[in-house]
Amino acid sequence: MGSVSSTHKPIIIPSRKRSAMLTISLPCTSGTSIDSASDHSQEIYSLVHEKSRYLDREEPPPPEKPHPPPPSFATYAPTQDNISDAASTAYQEFLSSFPEYRSTWILDTLRRSDYTRLETTGETYVDYMGGAIYPESLIRVHTEFLNRSILGNTHSVSNSSKLSLKCADQARSAVLSFFQASDQYTVIFTPNATGALKLVGESYPFAGGSKYVLGCDSHNSIHGIREYAAHQGARVCYIPPTSTGGFESSTAKNILLRNRPRTKTSAPCLFALTGQSNISNTKSSLSIMEYATSLGYHTLLDAAALAATSTISLSEFPVDAMAVSFYKMFGFPTGVGALVVKKSFLKQLKRPWFAGGNVDIVQVPGTVVTRSHELHEQFEDGTINYLTLPAVTDGLRFLSAYLPFLPLRLSCLVHYLVSSLSRLRHDTGTPAVRILSATPSRRLKSIGDQSDTGSIISLIFLDPSGEMIPNSFIEYAASKLSISLRTGCMCNPGGAAAILGIQEDMQQLHEGVTLKDFERTVGHELGVVRVSLGLASNFQDAWTVVRFAGLIAVEKTRNVLWDYFMEDSGAEIGQAF
């Protein structure tokens, strides 16, 4: 569904009577009406794959068609940008407004060579913050390696084990090199960024008098560390967010100053920073970590969202520990993250337990435990995911080649999306969407520049009266049109509360409250619609998102999709809305 086609085909959605068919003509950004196929014929563009003509599940879809062969051109071709005929005029206007986009042509080459399935399946993928799409060449290289290699458990001295250990060491070196980390750092492989943050939380020497300072606009994995802190008698101190998320630097510095360790012998204090919010799109200046360090804090950076599209140098900003997930950076492998950590900091962490692989000797029965002599092994429980670590090395090499071009490309696309979505209006003249996340303060102009925000747009859709359209309906409609986006609070309750303006409601929560309870309190579904761009994003994706929003802004198309949503969701959800 939702193929990006070079031909003009109407969106056909069957009405309740099978003999009557509605033709949906895509509106322009200002909003137009739906007419018959004979009207606005030049505007008609098919967002829907052939199957979506049969949304009524009682009518079977046509037989599957074989996928067309991938494009033969894998190098830069100025006249072959994989842009549909319907989007071509808008694309030329876009290039006139953003000529710098052309200098990122290498990413168009990448799209044609490594993401052909986006074209053959017709899916518009705009959920890169949820997970990047893996490049096809990375899968081929890794599969070929596995096919010709014999890998064994790293906790042995056999040839197969030595090869696995060599691959693990190469992956550690690749991670340190990618983040420009000195030999003061080591790498601990974890299941994901959450696992890396949990390692710090459960092992940090919190005590009475300790302070744990963090921003409200943080992932739940950062908030969760407060449980370890409170259990040890530490005080949890929150930095309040702005109305668009993140925090004011001056406010953060004041809170850090007031809660700093008073002397060198004071209980240790930890400052956790979210490098980039996964819902508000704000970026935090890493210089705040230098300030915290100067006050005596240990510093922990959650870079899960930041690392996918931004350059991070641990030589320039030497935080004590940083958490990343590789699937968010280049899509494969899932189930592998890392804690990039100073060895000196690691020595101060105390594991609350031990397991296979991180000990040298254990007295049984008894209490004697001797940890592994390798620092990183003391924090890797059991057997690491040795079969996929070679893909980490190859993935980082892959990303290194394209990352310099990415901020400039995404800057162009985000500015286009913000401008186009902000102009969308209902027939009544009222806005069709409200953008809640932070927007870039400036346009990037050259390769290598870094944006002051991420490449996320968090928004809500509005009906003509200005009321919020349920996110669950938007997600349903998007899926029917083969658009992969995300809705909800993104596991970031503080950031969501800030941009939705429900912080006072958040303060009224009580033990045992459920999500449904909270939604009844605020009077609508919680969360936002999130569009996030990444490595394989291009203008066609952004244009398709704008056209989808335009469909929701038109009453007739919105009502047709709503009828199907209600039919599929059931009466209970309908009554709730």
Disulfide bonds with the S-S distance in Angstrom:
none
